[in-house]
Amino acid sequence: MKITFNGKKMEINTGGKLIDIIGKLCLDQNSIVIEHNYKIINKKDWDRIVLNENDNIEILELVGGG
């Protein structure tokens, strides 16, 4: 199925979960914010979200500096 991930179309397995994408990308779960279909998702809900055709996912990585 097709989803939009950070503004780009991508193909994923049907029934994939949001947490699976995070794992494949090897992202630090303590420094990212996830938006699913234009809503910010609480970290405790990441493993509950099953992706559907045409979903929109945005992952923002927080970076500190000065």
C-alpha positions as a printed NumPy array, in Angstrom:
array([[ 0.   ,  0.   ,  0.   ],
       [ 1.097,  3.586, -0.496],
       [ 1.583,  6.194,  2.213],
       [ 3.181,  9.621,  2.288],
       [ 6.227,  9.718,  4.555],
       [ 7.898, 13.08 ,  5.199],
       [ 6.386, 14.429,  1.989],
       [ 7.398, 11.503, -0.238],
       [ 5.255,  8.639, -1.502],
       [ 6.418,  5.243, -0.314],
       [ 5.236,  1.656, -0.554],
       [ 4.87 , -0.412,  2.629],
       [ 3.437, -3.802,  3.532],
       [-0.297, -3.903,  4.164],
       [-1.083, -3.863,  7.879],
       [ 2.227, -2.268,  8.813],
       [ 2.427, -0.473, 12.119],
       [ 3.868,  2.94 , 12.803],
       [ 6.281,  1.488, 15.377],
       [ 7.716, -0.82 , 12.665],
       [ 8.706,  2.161, 10.515],
       [10.374,  3.82 , 13.496],
       [12.342,  0.645, 14.164],
       [13.476,  0.272, 10.551],
       [14.746,  3.852, 10.512],
       [16.776,  3.323, 13.723],
       [15.539,  6.621, 15.15 ],
       [16.101,  7.664, 18.762],
       [12.568,  7.468, 20.119],
       [13.391, 10.068, 22.759],
       [14.204, 12.772, 20.213],
       [11.403, 12.512, 17.649],
       [ 7.858, 13.78 , 17.268],
       [ 5.423, 11.938, 15.007],
       [ 2.469, 13.349, 13.141],
       [-0.054, 10.855, 11.714],
       [-2.658, 12.275,  9.351],
       [-1.953, 15.81 , 10.605],
       [-2.282, 14.956, 14.324],
       [ 0.608, 14.714, 16.793],
       [ 0.702, 11.19 , 18.23 ],
       [ 1.559, 10.55 , 21.87 ],
       [ 4.554,  8.232, 22.23 ],
       [ 2.514,  5.674, 24.21 ],
       [ 0.207,  5.251, 21.196],
       [ 2.881,  4.605, 18.538],
       [ 2.544,  0.82 , 18.774],
       [-1.268,  0.966, 18.413],
       [-1.361,  2.72 , 15.047],
       [-1.848,  0.482, 12.026],
       [-1.137,  2.328,  8.794],
       [-3.723,  2.483,  6.025],
       [-3.653,  3.348,  2.328],
       [-2.882,  7.053,  1.752],
       [-1.936,  7.809,  5.376],
       [ 0.372, 10.762,  5.927],
       [ 3.314, 10.382,  8.341],
       [ 5.723, 13.148,  9.307],
       [ 8.622, 12.46 , 11.665],
       [10.495, 15.407, 13.119],
       [13.832, 14.828, 14.821],
       [14.7  , 17.263, 17.597],
       [18.288, 18.483, 17.539],
       [19.942, 20.556, 20.23 ],
       [22.742, 22.998, 19.707],
       [23.841, 26.421, 20.445]])
